[in-house]
Amino acid sequence: MNLHALDTVGLALVLGVAGYMLARRLSLPPILFYLAAGMAAGPLGLDIVDAHGLGGGLLVLVEFAVAIILFEGGLLLSTRGFWSAPRAIGRLLSLTILLTAAGGWLLGLTLLGLPSDVALLFGVIVVVTGPSVIKPLLKSLNLPARLRALLHWESIWGDVIGMVLTAMALKAASVSTLHEAGAVGAVLLTSILAGAALGAAVGLLLSRIVLPFVESLRDEVLPGVTAFAAAIGAFVLADNLVEASGPITVAVAGFFLSHQKPRTLADIRHFKDQLSVVFIGSLFVLLSATVDPEPLADMWPGMLLTAVLLGVVVRPLAVFAALSGSEVPRRERAYLALVSPRGIISLAAAAYAGMVMTGREAETGIMLDAIFFVVLLSGASATLLGRPLARALGVTAPAETSGIILVGLNPFARALGRALSRHVPVVFFDPRLDRCRLVREEGGSVFCTDLLDEDIYEEAFSEGYGRLLCLSTNDVLNRLVEPVAVRHLGHAGVWRAVAEPPERPAAGREAEEAGIFPRGVYAAWAAEGLAAGVVRVEECEWTPERADATPLFRVTHGGKGVAPLHDAAGAAGTCICLVRLADGDQSSPSPGGSPRSLKI
């Protein structure tokens, strides 16, 4: 690589990481910061990033980035999320995509003046949504589980479908006879079948053979590096064996690997987070810097109108037509229709098409600039209006109404879970099969899993469980689980109860670590008290005058939400309380005390 190319890639890397840092600081999706950095460094601004100077190197970077993004997407998908709305997801990934592609094709013909084959290419590229925008949006909103699953699945599998359709549209651009058109259809079917089969084989090979061997080497870095090297290799191999099968292969491999849940899955996901920031940010900057609006300034109005019509006419019509008569309420359909950001895959596909369609630079240049407008406007609207629109449509709810994950299956956790489940969804996490079976027999919901498996927190979050309470009777376990959960649910949504008081004199008691509950409530002692029959968890009208009860949660939003109480002084009205029964006493607890000495 020459010095100029090295400067370009290095600067793009710095700008991409800086944009990501700024986005995290402002709690916004980073797409706008990537685009702004690319525009400022490209022909629109200082003109210090020359992406065209990379030549064929940019094409290689685009293909690698596509492989990494789709593999990452497959790792994040869960079958649990799919079964929350299988019919609607199927329609969204079929009818909505076809209708959006048709609308994009018509706009390309009429407003952009593109020839039919390039207009078709434009249409299939704009069906691709952006997981880099959708994922941060989902983390910042308390959306219904069904709507969350629809947005999540479309953002990932829509990318896969869009990339395959783009490859087919590129091939169709050279079709001149009906026989050749039939051959394109055969290639599409072969690509889907071959990609799915090869992806499953790669996922199986990784989870059953490669990763167990890597794990035996006891190097925490190797699982992530190995998995993504396998993803890149599978992408290249698949495309060489069967045209356009690479995107399906890596997405299925990631999905299959996630489903198999190897012990190193958390390490792989941690590595992919870092790698995605580097690749997505850098490539967004590079691709944004390829846009040179000056030669096409007279076409800006048409491009802008195309981007607006795609967002406010074509997409809404496609969503409402596809989901008509489905179980998805109108308000959720409206949110789906209006929040559809295009992202890095759209820009990458357009740039790729421009590089391989030699001799048609003018037409592909129009298409690339138009897609840049689509990405910019759709990303900006989703970033800036995603939250206000959710509130305006009534598809979001206060955090106090979201589901709660309870870690631990002791008597206290089970009793508290039963009380909480009258107001919000509750699910238990526990690794022991016998305990999980007991919860299911009682009619409860439980994930029987390794508590440090990050995959399960992502799955629970996608199903609407946005809060977690560590309620194990082991303080060490609670402290281990807490940071894992925080990575997926955020600090505000993760709480930890104190299992037992510290072994220290009473005079130092004020310095002890405060848990989520009022001081004096310890999970281990409460569990013992429940087992001994001297306390119980019940809903009560609490007042400060009550000496026999300590409020744990306040019931809010007309009984449809709960909020934990750090201090009993903040309690009022209906609460979920820990109540001492008549045969107990009110003496303060001391280390090693009995359940009957539980302070409430």
Secondary structure, DSSP 4 states (H G I P E B T S, - for coil): --HHHHHHHHHHHHHHHHHHHHHHHHTS-THHHHHHHHHHHSTTTT----GGGGTHHHHHHHHHHHHHHHHHHHHH--HHHHTTSHHHHHHHTTHHHHHHHHHHHHHHHHTS---HHHHHHHHHHTT---HHHHHHHHHHS---HHHHHHHHHHHHHHHHHHHHHHHHHHHHTT--SHHHHHHHHHHHHHHHHHHHHHHHHHHHHIIIIIHHHHHHTT-TTHHHHHHHHHHHHHHHHHHHHSTT-HHHHHHHHHHHHHHH--TTHHHHHHHHHHHHHHHHHHHHHHHHTT---GGGGGGHHHHHHHHHHIIIIIHHHHHHHHTTTSSS-HHHHHHHHH-----HHHHHHHHHHHHHSTT-HHHHHHHHHHHHHHHHHHHHHHHHHHHHHHHHHT----GGGS-EEEE--SHHHHHHHHHHTTTS-EEEEES-HHHHHHHHHTT--EEES-TT-HHHHHHHHHTT--EEEE--S-HHHHHHHHHHHHHHH-GGGEEE---S--SS-GGGGGGSPP-SSPTT--HHHHHHHHHHTSEEEEEEEE-TT-SSEEEEEEEEGGGTEEEE-S-GGG--EEEEEEEE-TT---PPP-TT--GGG---
